[in-house]
């Protein structure tokens, strides 16, 4: 299987050579190259930027949307200068030849089957695993979910994200608060995760109705969170369907552990956040962030031991891919703050990062 992250890493180490190879007139300063966009032949000398990691953007016509704003997309765009957009296969053939023996460690194979696999991951094609439309999902849930209303979330935000209780006894999410995960066009349900509407029982350490006796055996019924059948959370970024345009416009993406932090940020007028469903950032999720045009990544994992360890892993994995920021918050997580606290403590920090990204 192609390792897109490893390929991008190798290309980023050869960025100077690539720029010279294609004869691009770019100026290097402060860990980035800037200049006129070489792809649409613009004349604005500040319109194009490419970082040391190969992530790039065209601020004028957003050429990164055509080719994808990663190191591999940069190569494809360079190969397409003055001609029809070259194929993924041609791009891979060039990369294999250009990097030569350096690719042996990632075992790149440009046979047709591998090309198809690459195209699917690269273009972010979604598998409509359930065939359910957003409208159908809403019809099957009681929205907004009382559980999250009681935790201080607004009816508006729960309606926006279709967060509701499943009351259909034939469904695997029966009696759970369902959090839908949509494709990037927000048309079809890809998967979902369900929160037990009860808190942990101090006697049996399970989540169940306190009016009932403690359950004697473990069952998914008593778990805090349950993912839908076939759901691999590492394949998705929660809220990507809403956040991708805001990430593209600002160059900044915010990652959180869970959907609740995304909702609180949205309530506070911050629209470029996504959730990774836990503490592990997968290669698929990194690819999605790159595709959206992420230049800077704000890591808002929880303020606890697991969150600190997650932040360290993300730093190790992404230090050459994005500019990384690790703000601290007073609460355990963003979802525990109210809107005024987010506006006071978090918003100024994010606004400053967005401002710097424009220079």
C-alpha positions as CSV (number, residue, x, y, z in Angstrom):
1,X,0.0,0.0,0.0
2,X,1.3,3.5,-0.8
3,X,2.5,5.5,2.1
4,X,1.5,9.0,1.1
5,X,2.9,10.6,4.3
6,X,6.3,9.0,3.7
7,X,6.4,10.1,0.1
8,X,5.5,13.7,1.0
9,X,8.2,13.6,3.7
10,X,10.8,12.5,1.1
11,X,9.7,15.2,-1.3
12,X,9.8,17.9,1.3
13,X,13.5,17.1,1.8
14,X,14.1,17.7,-1.9
15,X,12.0,20.9,-2.1
16,X,14.9,23.2,-3.1
17,X,15.8,20.8,-5.9
18,X,12.2,20.5,-7.1
19,X,11.8,24.3,-7.2
20,X,15.1,24.6,-9.2
21,X,14.1,21.6,-11.4
22,X,10.9,23.3,-12.5
23,X,12.5,26.7,-12.8
24,X,10.2,28.5,-10.3
25,X,10.9,32.1,-9.4
26,X,10.2,31.9,-5.6
27,X,12.0,33.7,-2.7
28,X,12.9,31.8,0.5
29,X,12.3,33.5,3.9
30,X,11.2,32.4,7.4
31,X,10.9,28.7,6.5
32,X,8.8,29.2,3.4
33,X,8.9,30.2,-0.3
34,X,6.8,33.0,-1.6
35,X,6.1,34.6,-4.9
36,X,3.7,34.8,-7.8
37,X,1.6,31.7,-8.3
38,X,3.5,29.7,-11.0
39,X,0.3,27.7,-11.8
40,X,-2.1,30.4,-12.9
41,X,0.6,32.8,-13.9
42,X,-0.4,35.6,-11.5
43,X,1.4,38.8,-10.9
44,X,0.9,39.2,-7.1
45,X,4.2,38.5,-5.5
46,X,2.6,37.5,-2.2
47,X,-0.1,35.2,-3.6
48,X,1.7,31.9,-3.4
49,X,3.4,30.2,-0.4
50,X,4.9,26.8,0.1
51,X,6.3,25.7,3.4
52,X,9.3,23.5,4.1
53,X,7.0,20.5,4.4
54,X,5.6,20.9,0.9
55,X,2.2,22.3,2.0
56,X,1.3,25.1,-0.3
57,X,-1.5,27.6,-1.1
58,X,-2.5,30.1,-3.8
59,X,-4.3,32.9,-2.1
60,X,-5.6,34.4,-5.3
61,X,-7.3,31.6,-7.2
62,X,-6.8,28.7,-4.8
63,X,-4.9,26.5,-7.2
64,X,-4.3,24.0,-4.4
65,X,-8.0,23.0,-4.7
66,X,-7.3,21.8,-8.3
67,X,-4.1,19.9,-7.5
68,X,-4.3,19.4,-3.6
69,X,-2.0,21.5,-1.4
70,X,0.5,18.9,-0.4
71,X,4.0,18.0,-1.7
72,X,2.6,15.4,-4.1
73,X,0.0,17.9,-5.3
74,X,2.8,20.5,-5.8
75,X,4.7,18.1,-8.1
76,X,1.5,17.4,-10.0
77,X,0.9,21.1,-10.5
78,X,4.4,21.7,-11.6
79,X,4.2,18.9,-14.2
80,X,1.0,20.5,-15.5
81,X,2.4,23.9,-16.1
82,X,1.7,24.9,-19.7
83,X,-0.3,21.7,-20.5
84,X,-3.4,19.8,-19.5
85,X,-3.4,18.6,-15.9
86,X,-1.3,15.5,-15.8
87,X,-2.7,12.3,-14.3
88,X,-2.0,10.8,-10.9
89,X,-0.2,7.9,-12.6
90,X,2.1,10.3,-14.5
91,X,2.8,12.1,-11.2
92,X,3.7,8.9,-9.4
93,X,5.9,7.8,-12.3
94,X,7.8,11.1,-12.1
95,X,8.2,10.9,-8.3
96,X,9.4,7.3,-8.5
97,X,12.1,8.3,-11.1
98,X,12.9,11.6,-9.3
99,X,13.4,10.2,-5.9
100,X,15.0,7.0,-7.2
101,X,16.4,4.7,-4.5
102,X,14.9,6.9,-1.7
103,X,11.5,5.3,-2.5
104,X,12.6,1.7,-1.8
105,X,11.8,2.2,1.9
106,X,8.1,3.1,1.1
107,X,7.7,0.5,-1.6
108,X,5.9,2.6,-4.2
109,X,4.3,0.6,-6.9
110,X,2.6,2.5,-9.8
111,X,0.8,-0.5,-11.2
112,X,-2.8,0.3,-12.1
113,X,-4.3,-1.2,-9.0
114,X,-2.1,1.0,-6.8
115,X,-2.9,4.0,-8.9
116,X,-6.6,3.5,-8.3
117,X,-6.0,3.1,-4.6
118,X,-4.0,6.3,-4.6
119,X,-6.6,8.2,-6.5
120,X,-9.3,7.2,-4.0
121,X,-7.3,8.3,-1.0
122,X,-6.0,11.4,-2.7
123,X,-9.3,12.8,-3.9
124,X,-11.0,11.9,-0.7
125,X,-13.8,9.8,-2.2
126,X,-16.3,8.8,0.4
127,X,-17.9,5.4,0.7
128,X,-21.6,5.8,1.3
129,X,-21.6,3.0,3.8
130,X,-25.2,3.5,4.9
131,X,-26.8,5.1,1.9
132,X,-28.7,7.3,4.3
133,X,-29.1,10.9,3.4
134,X,-28.9,13.7,5.9
135,X,-32.6,14.2,5.7
136,X,-33.2,10.5,6.5
137,X,-30.9,10.7,9.5
138,X,-32.8,13.6,10.9
139,X,-36.1,11.8,10.5
140,X,-34.8,8.8,12.6
141,X,-33.6,10.9,15.6
142,X,-35.2,13.0,18.3
143,X,-33.3,16.3,17.8
144,X,-32.0,18.1,19.8
145,X,-30.8,15.6,22.3
146,X,-31.9,16.4,25.9
147,X,-28.7,14.9,27.3
148,X,-26.6,17.6,25.6
149,X,-29.1,20.3,26.3
150,X,-28.6,19.5,30.0
151,X,-24.9,19.8,29.5
152,X,-25.2,23.4,28.3
153,X,-25.1,23.0,24.5
154,X,-27.6,25.2,22.6
155,X,-30.5,23.7,20.6
156,X,-29.2,25.5,17.5
157,X,-25.8,23.8,17.6
158,X,-27.3,20.3,18.2
159,X,-29.7,20.9,15.3
160,X,-26.9,22.0,13.1
161,X,-25.0,18.8,13.8
162,X,-28.1,16.5,13.9
163,X,-27.4,15.3,17.4
164,X,-30.4,13.4,18.7
165,X,-31.6,10.4,20.6
166,X,-32.4,7.1,18.8
167,X,-35.7,5.7,20.0
168,X,-36.0,2.9,17.3
169,X,-35.6,-0.4,19.1
170,X,-34.5,-2.1,15.9
171,X,-31.4,0.1,15.5
172,X,-28.0,-0.6,17.0
173,X,-27.9,2.9,18.5
174,X,-31.2,2.4,20.3
175,X,-31.4,4.6,23.4
176,X,-28.2,6.4,22.6
177,X,-27.5,9.9,21.6
178,X,-26.3,9.7,18.0
179,X,-23.6,11.9,16.6
180,X,-23.7,11.5,12.8
181,X,-20.5,11.5,10.6
182,X,-21.2,12.9,7.1
183,X,-19.3,12.8,3.9
184,X,-17.4,16.0,2.9
185,X,-20.5,17.4,1.0
186,X,-22.7,16.6,4.1
187,X,-25.0,14.6,1.9
188,X,-24.7,11.0,3.1
189,X,-24.0,9.4,6.4
190,X,-20.7,7.6,6.5
191,X,-20.9,6.3,10.1
192,X,-22.0,7.5,13.5
193,X,-21.0,7.2,17.1
194,X,-23.5,7.0,20.0
195,X,-23.2,8.3,23.6
196,X,-24.8,6.5,26.5
197,X,-27.3,9.1,27.9
198,X,-26.4,7.9,31.5
199,X,-23.3,8.7,33.6
200,X,-20.9,6.2,35.1
201,X,-22.3,4.3,38.0
202,X,-19.9,4.5,41.0
203,X,-20.9,1.0,42.1
204,X,-20.3,-1.0,39.0
205,X,-18.3,1.4,36.8
206,X,-20.8,1.0,33.9
207,X,-23.1,3.5,32.3
208,X,-26.7,2.7,33.0
209,X,-30.0,4.0,34.3
210,X,-29.5,4.7,38.0
211,X,-33.1,3.6,38.6
212,X,-32.2,0.0,37.6
213,X,-30.0,-2.5,39.4
214,X,-26.4,-2.6,38.5
215,X,-25.8,-4.9,35.5
216,X,-24.1,-8.2,36.3
217,X,-22.2,-8.6,33.0
218,X,-20.6,-6.3,30.6
219,X,-22.4,-5.5,27.4
220,X,-22.0,-2.8,24.7
221,X,-25.3,-1.5,26.1
222,X,-23.4,-0.2,29.1
223,X,-20.4,1.3,27.3
224,X,-20.0,5.1,27.3
225,X,-19.5,5.4,23.5
226,X,-20.2,2.9,20.8
227,X,-19.4,3.3,17.1
228,X,-21.6,2.0,14.3
229,X,-20.8,-1.3,12.7
230,X,-17.8,-1.0,10.3
231,X,-16.9,2.4,11.6
232,X,-13.1,3.1,11.6
233,X,-12.8,6.5,13.2
234,X,-9.3,7.0,11.8
235,X,-10.8,7.4,8.3
236,X,-12.8,10.4,9.3
237,X,-12.5,13.9,10.7
238,X,-15.6,15.0,12.5
239,X,-17.0,18.3,11.1
240,X,-14.7,18.1,8.0
241,X,-17.8,18.9,5.9
242,X,-18.2,22.3,7.6
243,X,-14.6,23.1,8.5
244,X,-12.8,22.5,5.2
245,X,-13.7,25.8,3.7
246,X,-12.8,27.8,6.8
247,X,-9.5,25.9,7.0
248,X,-8.8,26.7,3.4
249,X,-9.5,30.4,3.9
250,X,-7.4,30.7,7.0
251,X,-4.7,28.1,6.5
252,X,-5.4,27.0,10.2
253,X,-7.0,23.8,11.4
254,X,-7.9,23.0,15.0
255,X,-8.0,19.4,16.2
256,X,-9.9,18.2,19.2
257,X,-10.4,14.8,20.8
258,X,-14.2,14.8,20.6
259,X,-17.3,16.3,18.9
260,X,-18.3,18.2,22.0
261,X,-15.3,20.5,21.8
262,X,-16.1,21.2,18.1
263,X,-19.6,22.2,19.1
264,X,-18.4,24.6,21.8
265,X,-15.9,26.2,19.3
266,X,-18.7,26.5,16.7
267,X,-21.0,28.1,19.3
268,X,-18.2,30.6,20.0
269,X,-17.8,31.6,16.3
270,X,-14.8,29.4,15.6
271,X,-15.5,27.3,12.5
272,X,-12.3,25.6,11.5
273,X,-12.1,22.8,14.1
274,X,-12.3,19.0,13.5
275,X,-12.4,16.1,15.9
276,X,-10.1,13.0,15.6
277,X,-12.4,10.8,17.8
278,X,-9.8,10.2,20.5
279,X,-6.1,10.7,21.0
280,X,-4.6,9.2,17.8
281,X,-4.1,11.2,14.6
282,X,-4.1,8.8,11.6
283,X,-2.3,9.1,8.3
284,X,-5.7,9.3,6.6
285,X,-6.7,12.2,8.8
286,X,-3.4,14.0,8.1
287,X,-4.0,13.6,4.4
288,X,-7.5,15.2,4.8
289,X,-6.0,18.1,6.7
290,X,-3.4,18.6,4.0
291,X,-6.1,18.4,1.3
292,X,-8.0,21.2,3.0
293,X,-5.0,23.5,2.8
294,X,-3.8,23.3,6.4
295,X,-0.6,25.3,7.0
296,X,-0.8,25.6,10.8
297,X,-2.3,23.0,13.2
298,X,-3.7,24.0,16.6
299,X,-3.7,21.0,18.9
300,X,-6.4,21.2,21.6
301,X,-6.3,17.7,23.1
302,X,-7.6,17.4,26.6
303,X,-5.8,18.9,29.6
304,X,-5.0,15.5,31.1
305,X,-2.3,12.8,30.9
306,X,-3.8,11.1,27.8
307,X,-4.2,14.5,26.1
308,X,-0.5,15.5,26.9
309,X,0.7,12.2,25.5
310,X,-1.5,12.6,22.4
311,X,0.0,16.0,21.8
312,X,3.5,14.7,22.0
313,X,2.7,12.0,19.4
314,X,1.1,14.5,17.1
315,X,4.2,16.8,17.4
316,X,6.5,13.9,16.6
317,X,4.3,12.9,13.6
318,X,3.5,16.3,12.2
319,X,6.4,18.6,13.0
320,X,7.5,18.7,9.4
321,X,4.1,18.8,7.9
322,X,2.5,21.8,9.6
323,X,3.3,24.7,11.9
324,X,2.2,23.3,15.3
325,X,0.6,25.2,18.2
326,X,-0.2,23.8,21.6
327,X,-2.3,26.3,23.6
328,X,-3.2,25.6,27.2
329,X,-6.6,25.9,28.7
330,X,-7.8,26.0,32.3
331,X,-10.5,23.3,32.0
332,X,-10.1,19.7,31.1
333,X,-11.3,20.3,27.6
334,X,-12.9,23.0,25.4
335,X,-16.3,21.5,25.9
336,X,-16.1,22.3,29.6
337,X,-15.7,26.0,29.0
338,X,-18.6,28.4,28.4
339,X,-18.8,30.6,25.3
340,X,-17.5,33.7,27.2
341,X,-14.4,31.7,28.4
342,X,-13.6,30.4,24.9
343,X,-14.0,34.0,23.5
344,X,-11.7,35.4,26.3
345,X,-9.1,32.6,26.5
346,X,-9.0,30.8,23.2
347,X,-10.2,33.2,20.5
348,X,-7.4,35.8,20.7
349,X,-4.8,33.1,20.4
350,X,-6.4,31.6,17.3
351,X,-7.0,35.1,15.7
352,X,-3.3,35.8,16.1
353,X,-2.3,32.6,14.4
354,X,-4.7,33.3,11.5
355,X,-3.2,36.8,11.2
356,X,0.4,35.5,11.1
357,X,-0.6,33.0,8.4
358,X,-1.4,35.8,6.0
359,X,2.2,37.1,6.1
